[in-house]
Amino acid sequence: MEKQNWRRRTALGLGAAMLGAGTGQAQTGQWPTGATRFIGIFPPGGGTDILSRIWCQKMSELAGQQFVIENRAGSGGNVGTEAIARAAPDGRTIGLGSVAPLAISPTLYARLPFDPAKDFTYVSGLWQLPNMLVVHNDVPARTVPELIALVRANPGHYTFASSGSGTTVHLSGEMFKSMAGLDMLHVPYRGGAPAHIDLLAGRVHMIFDNIPQAMAEARDGRVRALAVTGPRRSPQAPDVPAMAEFIPGFELTSWGAVIGPAGLPLPMVERLSALTKRALESADVKRLFEENGATPWWTTPEDLAAFRVQNEAAFAPLIRESGARVD
């Protein structure tokens, strides 16, 4: 009997050993061998892609099997999210859950190819991070009040880029327009990386992007950082004020999570959740996340599912007030 139990623990791998004597093994069979595909819903090179790769590398070390990113970008993250929903619930395919498709898109889009409430298994949070407002160096504004005055003096002239309609990058700009009473043009892209290419080239004037990419470019002097969208200043950029210092009540924070298709067996969910907790508590992941402006954010599967529902309800009034809608 002891020999049989040992074989079961070995078949489940590191995660089951960590959880104890693999009670779900009899229900689901062995954890898939070979690589686990992690669908990244935005293009390579952006802030969420950087953070996803940090997590996947650590998970590969802990699990003893590869977690390989496959980027499926488009439609503000909806293309990749649909791919996660359509995957077989066998543990071979999981992916990035994001605030954009899971909490914003249900209100923003008239039709979605997935149902956030029914089509996914929620595993764990990964990170939370604010966005950062950066402007092209040719924009003659060095503070948020100066930028507001500049845009008001030139209605319809200034543009803000985003990584796609329905992302927090987009809604941060819409919130800025609404709360400051501004007339600006939204220019959506298929992810953060192409948006930054045009920003650096001067083809768009500004972006409220996830802090890792924006902060790196600001530190290099390629753009000028004016504010962060969290409730307070970021520890990674303490000299950059929060938007709320100029526009009271301005707050918008992005998040990423681990999700799978609906029906992912409970033992697999528990294994992924436990491994993710270990990954996020490790010193190297904490350091790398913080260097990229993110705060590690582990949750239970139940808390993540409840948080998504609450987040959707919080974003809905902002989306409706902004007039943003995708038919």
C-alpha positions in Angstrom: 0.0 0.0 0.0 2.8 2.4 0.9 4.4 1.7 -2.5 1.2 2.5 -4.3 0.7 5.7 -2.4 4.3 6.7 -3.3 3.6 6.2 -7.0 0.5 8.3 -6.8 2.3 11.2 -5.2 5.1 10.9 -7.8 2.6 11.0 -10.6 1.0 14.2 -9.4 4.5 15.8 -9.2 5.6 18.6 -7.0 2.2 20.2 -6.6 0.6 17.1 -5.1 3.5 16.4 -2.8 3.1 20.0 -1.6 -0.6 19.5 -1.0 -0.3 16.1 0.7 -1.2 12.7 -0.4 -2.8 13.5 -3.8 -6.4 12.7 -3.0 -7.6 14.0 -6.4 -5.4 11.6 -8.3 -8.0 8.9 -8.3 -10.5 11.4 -9.8 -8.5 12.8 -12.6 -5.5 10.7 -13.4 -2.0 12.0 -13.8 -1.2 15.7 -14.2 -0.4 16.2 -18.0 3.2 15.4 -18.8 5.2 17.7 -21.1 4.7 21.5 -21.5 1.7 23.4 -20.1 0.6 26.1 -22.5 -0.1 29.5 -20.9 -2.0 31.7 -23.3 -0.9 35.4 -23.1 -3.7 37.6 -24.3 -1.6 40.5 -25.3 1.4 40.8 -27.7 5.0 40.0 -26.6 7.0 42.8 -25.0 4.2 44.6 -23.1 4.0 44.9 -19.3 1.6 41.9 -18.8 3.8 39.8 -21.1 6.9 40.6 -19.0 5.1 39.7 -15.7 3.6 36.5 -17.2 7.1 35.3 -18.3 8.5 35.9 -14.8 5.7 33.8 -13.4 6.0 31.0 -16.0 9.7 30.7 -15.5 9.2 30.3 -11.7 6.4 27.8 -12.3 8.6 25.8 -14.6 11.2 25.5 -11.8 8.7 24.6 -9.1 6.7 22.1 -11.2 9.5 20.4 -13.0 7.8 20.9 -16.3 7.7 23.7 -18.8 5.1 26.5 -18.7 5.3 27.9 -22.2 3.7 31.2 -23.2 1.7 31.4 -26.4 0.6 35.0 -27.3 -2.9 35.3 -28.7 -3.5 39.0 -29.0 -6.4 41.1 -30.3 -9.6 42.8 -29.4 -8.4 44.1 -26.0 -7.5 40.6 -24.8 -10.7 39.0 -26.0 -9.1 36.8 -28.7 -6.8 35.1 -26.3 -9.4 34.9 -23.6 -11.7 33.1 -26.0 -8.9 30.6 -26.8 -8.7 29.8 -23.1 -12.4 29.3 -22.9 -12.4 26.9 -25.9 -9.5 24.8 -24.6 -10.0 21.3 -23.3 -10.2 21.2 -19.4 -7.3 18.8 -19.2 -4.7 21.1 -17.6 -2.6 21.3 -20.7 -3.9 24.9 -21.5 -4.3 27.7 -19.0 -3.9 31.4 -19.5 -3.8 35.0 -18.3 -7.0 36.3 -16.8 -7.2 40.1 -17.1 -9.3 42.9 -15.9 -10.0 44.0 -19.5 -11.8 40.9 -20.9 -13.2 39.6 -17.7 -14.4 42.7 -15.9 -14.6 45.5 -18.5 -15.6 43.8 -21.8 -19.0 42.5 -20.5 -20.2 46.1 -20.3 -18.1 47.5 -23.1 -19.0 45.0 -25.8 -22.4 44.3 -27.2 -21.4 40.7 -27.9 -18.7 38.5 -26.5 -17.6 35.1 -27.6 -17.3 33.9 -24.0 -19.2 34.4 -20.7 -16.8 35.4 -17.8 -19.3 33.9 -15.3 -19.6 30.5 -16.9 -16.7 29.7 -19.3 -13.7 29.7 -17.0 -12.1 28.1 -14.0 -10.7 30.8 -11.7 -7.4 29.7 -10.1 -5.5 32.6 -8.5 -4.6 36.2 -8.7 -1.1 37.0 -10.0 -0.5 40.8 -9.7 -2.0 44.2 -9.3 -0.5 47.3 -10.7 -1.5 50.9 -11.6 -1.1 52.5 -14.9 1.2 55.4 -15.6 0.5 58.4 -17.8 3.4 59.1 -20.0 3.6 61.7 -22.8 5.9 62.1 -25.8 8.8 64.4 -25.1 7.5 66.9 -27.7 4.3 67.5 -25.7 4.8 70.8 -23.9 3.5 69.8 -20.5 5.5 68.7 -17.5 2.6 68.3 -15.0 -1.0 67.0 -15.1 -2.4 70.5 -14.6 -0.3 71.8 -17.6 -1.5 68.9 -19.7 -5.1 69.6 -18.8 -4.7 73.2 -19.8 -2.9 72.2 -23.0 -5.6 69.8 -24.1 -8.4 72.2 -23.2 -6.8 74.9 -25.4 -6.6 72.5 -28.3 -9.8 70.4 -28.4 -9.7 67.4 -30.6 -6.0 67.7 -31.3 -4.4 65.5 -28.7 -4.5 61.7 -28.9 -4.1 58.9 -26.4 -3.1 55.4 -27.3 -4.2 52.2 -25.7 -3.5 48.5 -26.0 -7.0 47.9 -27.2 -10.6 49.1 -26.5 -11.8 47.9 -23.1 -8.4 47.7 -21.4 -7.6 49.6 -18.3 -5.2 51.6 -20.5 -8.2 52.7 -22.6 -10.5 53.4 -19.6 -7.8 55.3 -17.8 -7.8 57.7 -20.7 -11.6 57.8 -20.8 -11.7 58.5 -17.1 -9.2 61.4 -17.6 -11.3 62.8 -20.4 -14.5 62.6 -18.4 -13.2 63.8 -15.0 -11.1 66.7 -16.5 -13.7 67.6 -19.2 -11.3 67.1 -22.1 -11.7 66.5 -25.9 -9.1 63.9 -26.9 -9.0 61.1 -29.5 -8.6 57.5 -28.5 -6.3 55.4 -30.8 -6.5 51.7 -30.0 -3.8 49.2 -30.9 -3.4 45.4 -30.8 -1.4 45.5 -27.5 0.9 47.7 -25.6 4.0 47.1 -27.6 2.7 48.5 -31.0 1.1 51.4 -29.1 4.5 52.3 -27.6 6.2 52.1 -31.0 3.9 54.9 -32.3 4.2 56.9 -29.0 8.0 56.9 -29.3 7.7 57.9 -32.9 5.4 60.8 -32.0 2.4 59.5 -34.0 0.3 59.6 -30.8 0.8 62.0 -27.9 0.3 59.9 -24.7 -0.7 56.6 -23.1 -1.9 55.5 -19.7 -0.1 52.2 -19.9 0.6 49.4 -17.3 3.5 50.7 -15.2 6.3 48.3 -16.3 6.6 49.4 -19.9 5.8 53.1 -19.2 8.2 53.3 -16.3 11.1 51.7 -18.2 10.7 54.2 -21.1 10.4 57.1 -18.6 13.6 56.1 -16.8 15.4 56.0 -20.2 14.2 59.5 -21.0 12.3 58.4 -24.0 9.0 59.7 -22.6 7.9 61.9 -19.7 6.0 60.4 -16.8 3.3 62.7 -15.4 1.2 60.5 -13.0 0.1 57.0 -11.9 -3.5 55.9 -11.7 -3.4 54.1 -8.3 -4.9 55.6 -5.2 -1.4 56.7 -4.1 2.2 57.1 -5.5 3.9 53.9 -6.5 6.9 52.7 -4.5 8.7 52.0 -7.7 8.2 55.6 -8.9 7.9 57.8 -5.7 8.6 61.0 -7.6 5.6 60.5 -9.9 2.4 61.9 -8.4 -0.9 60.0 -8.3 -3.6 61.4 -10.6 -5.8 61.7 -7.5 -3.5 64.5 -6.3 -4.9 66.7 -9.1 -8.2 65.0 -9.8 -9.8 63.8 -6.5 -11.3 60.4 -6.8 -9.3 59.3 -9.8 -8.3 55.6 -9.3 -7.9 52.7 -11.7 -5.8 49.6 -11.1 -5.1 46.7 -13.4 -4.7 43.1 -12.4 -3.7 39.7 -13.8 -4.7 36.2 -12.8 -4.4 32.5 -13.7 -7.5 31.0 -15.3 -8.4 27.9 -17.2 -11.4 26.7 -19.2 -14.5 25.8 -17.3 -14.5 22.3 -15.8 -10.8 22.2 -14.9 -10.7 19.4 -12.3 -10.4 20.5 -8.7 -7.1 18.7 -7.9 -5.5 20.5 -10.9 -6.9 23.8 -9.6 -5.5 23.1 -6.2 -2.1 22.2 -7.6 -1.9 25.3 -9.7 -3.1 27.5 -6.8 -0.5 26.1 -4.4 2.3 26.4 -6.9 1.3 29.9 -7.7 1.3 30.8 -4.0 4.9 29.5 -3.7 5.9 31.3 -6.8 4.5 34.7 -5.7 6.1 34.3 -2.2 9.5 33.6 -3.6 12.1 36.3 -3.2 13.1 36.5 -6.8 9.5 36.8 -8.2 8.7 39.4 -5.6 11.8 41.4 -6.6 11.2 41.1 -10.3 7.5 42.0 -10.0 8.3 45.0 -7.8 11.0 46.1 -10.3 8.3 46.1 -12.9 5.9 48.1 -10.8 3.6 45.2 -9.8 2.5 43.9 -6.5 2.2 40.1 -6.1 -1.4 39.1 -5.6 -2.3 35.6 -4.6 -5.9 34.7 -4.0 -8.0 31.5 -3.5 -10.0 30.4 -6.5 -13.2 31.4 -4.7 -11.9 34.9 -3.8 -10.7 35.5 -7.4 -14.1 34.6 -8.8 -15.9 36.9 -6.3 -13.4 39.7 -7.0 -14.1 39.6 -10.7 -17.8 40.0 -10.2 -17.2 43.0 -7.9 -14.8 44.5 -10.4 -17.2 44.2 -13.2 -19.9 46.0 -11.2 -17.5 48.8 -10.3 -16.4 49.4 -13.9 -19.9 49.3 -15.5 -20.9 52.9 -14.5 -17.6 54.3 -15.7 -17.9 52.6 -19.1 -21.5 53.8 -19.5 -20.7 57.3 -18.5 -17.7 57.5 -20.9 -19.9 56.5 -23.8 -17.4 53.8 -24.8 -19.2 51.0 -26.6 -18.1 48.3 -29.1 -20.9 46.8 -31.2 
